[in-house]
Amino acid sequence: MAGAPPTSFRGVPVAGVHAGRRERAWVRFLLVAFTLGFLGVFLILPLVLVFSQAFESGVLAYWTAVSDPETLHAIRLTLLAAGLSVAFNTVFGVSAAWALTKFDFPGKQILNTLIDLPLTVSPVISGLIFVLVFGLQGWFGAWLQAHNVQILFAWPGIVLATAFVTFPFVARELVPLMNELGRDEEEAAMVLGASGWQTFWKVTLPNVRWGLAYGVILCNARAMGEFGAVSVVSGHIRGQTNTLPLHVEILYDEYQSSAAFAAASLLTLLALVTLVLKHWSHLKQSRLLAEASRSLELE
């Protein structure tokens, strides 16, 4: 009959379609509720507890804890290790991503696999590797001792361990981005007479700048929070080789809970700042990829 409501949609009865929509709405609500509940218990609640415990004894006690000379030294050492390791990993990540995406060479897949090695090895094992290499009984231990060079139980060992566990982050952000952008612009620049360095500075780097920023932010956050590898190579010398995470552990083990949570709140603030910067750089990167896709479609 003309004007009668349809009884089926693509072979499925209308009643079944409505029932499926109701079921999907129920499933959607359940998934959203579970996700929010999970984040609340395992993310929001710990953050609230960290800051509440940090200020439990008052603002003066909090300031006394974060301005303690040992805490300040731990902060400086953490910044030093993170800064040097991020600088090294930025150079390595850009070089590795450029090589993997712009050139074909023997062993390319092996290099691509080795970049992920620190992600599959326990940080404690990574620290032990440096002990075997630079320790007194290690490969270079005797030579280092003869020349009065100290790697372990000093800041160079902390920097090396931090750099090792964090070096995949920049490369892993740049490789898929460079693959997505392709080689067309670089090849066009080379045809027009640009040198390799000119192509990199004028074409490649501007195209991946937000992806690079994204990788640097993640690398820096991981470097500042590194515990396992640094714990092995640092020797836990108080006021000398303790980074901020190690300092938090020592304070907590000594039952100085307020001071421990005060130091931990600094790392928590870093995590929150990292989250904001990560989201901002991700938006910039997404817009860049969208613009590149639209330009390809117009061509």
Secondary structure, DSSP 8 states (H G I E B T S, - for coil): -TT---SEETTEEHHHHHHHHHHHHHHHHHHHHHHHHHHIIIIIHHHHHHHHHHTTT-HHHHHHHHTSHHHHHHHHHHHHHHHHHHHHHHHHHHHHHHHHHH---TTHHHHHHHTTHHHHS-HHHHHHHHHHHHSTTSTTHHHHHHTT---TTSHHHHHHHHHHHHTHHHHHHHHHHHHHH-SHHHHHHHHTT--HHHHIIIIIHHHHHHHHHHHHHHHHHHHHT--HHHHHHHTT-TTTT--HHHHHHHHHHTT-HHHHHHHHHHHHHHHHHHHHHHHHHHHHHHHHHHHHHHHHHH-
